[in-house]
Amino acid sequence: MKITLVGASRAGTSFFLALSRVGHVVTLVHHDELDSLNDPELVLLCVPDDALADTARALPVGDFVVAHVAGSRGLGELAPHVRVSSMHPLAALPTGELGSERLVGATYCVAGDALVVEVVRSLQGRVRRVSDDARTLYHATATVAANHVVALLAQVERLADESGLALEDFLPLVRQALDDVERVGPTDALTGPASRGDVATIDAHLTALPERERASYVALASVAFELAERRRTQLLA
């Protein structure tokens, strides 16, 4: 398939490498080079979310599909084009090379023209569909799953340093927790003081924690208590 990709962002570079490697003829252009689309079947916009609408309006209207890879935006961003679609990967793309590897076999949230389903299939991807009214919630969920986990591990790194250890010392514990969630689900995977109702230990933690770290600890401990209560309710049912 002939694909013109707009935007040399991390996402753009990742898609360029991945799509090229599975046999598509891909041309990469910048947002100010839209007069050289190379007669594509698909124009894939990998520009910042806030630039989507302006970039779409700047594209010449033609007999090709215009798609974007933004998780939080719908198809309305792609006016005035008739054949429109989107394909957002549930994959972290920190660099072009690593991102291109992760795009192969990833799960994609797709909408609009079916041509993007062919593209996803060529990447050995899994197709999922989310209604327009749930799309922002879907993207918020992806943000929690990726970005917030990274932010949480940054806190682990800070606290590890305070206690004379390193982030690497705690990563096996993180991997074990993720493995447990995958195997038995979050409710049964929960361990620790909240799962036992051990308020005294949590109070001691709050005393030991630097003040700047307490708010996030309290917020997540509250969620853990709710999860533990759900488990107790299920056991009594």
Phi, psi and omega in degrees: 000141177271120185234130170255124183252126182255119176113123181259038176288181175299319177295316181299315179295321179298313180293322179301312181293315183295314182293323178296320184290336179264010169108000177283154175266105190247129174248127180258123178232159176270167185297340180260016179238036188282000177270001181234065186278345175068037174050061187275164166270333180220133170250118184252115182271117178242050182255166177305148183307317183290346180262358185300307185298315181295320180294318179298319179293330180282343179288141171294143178281130182209184181271057177220162178274135173251123183229157174233167182244020182277129182286330188265356187247147179267193183280344179297339179292345189258013174298146012263018186286148184271313180268104185228155179196175175214153178212095182261123181275138171274074182207141175277133185238072184288331176219162179299317183292310180294319179299320181296325177292320183285336179292334178281118181086006181284166171269134182239134170269116186242158176205156174084215186306136185292350180302325182292335176296321175300319180296315179299316179299323179295334177269009181060032184272166178256128184266129173230151179236139179232134180294155183301323183286347178254003189292319180294321177295319176303314182290325176298321178297317178297323179295317177298317184295327184253295188295318183289329175296318178297317179298321178296319179291334173294324175294318176303318180298317180296314182291323177299317179297321179297327183266005177087012177245194182225161178306319183301331179293335184258349183297324175301323177295320177298314181296322178297318180297318178295319178299318181295320177299318180294323184281316188236357181090159184301320185299312181280342181280343185294129173231183174096184188298323180295323180294335180263355185071029186272080183292324182299320179293319179294320176299320178295322176301314183296326177293322183282333184290143169302146186304321183294343183263354189286321185299315180292324178297314180298317181299314183284328176295323177296318177296320179296321177298318178298320179295319179295321178295322177299320179295317179297321179296319179295322180292329181276343184289000000 
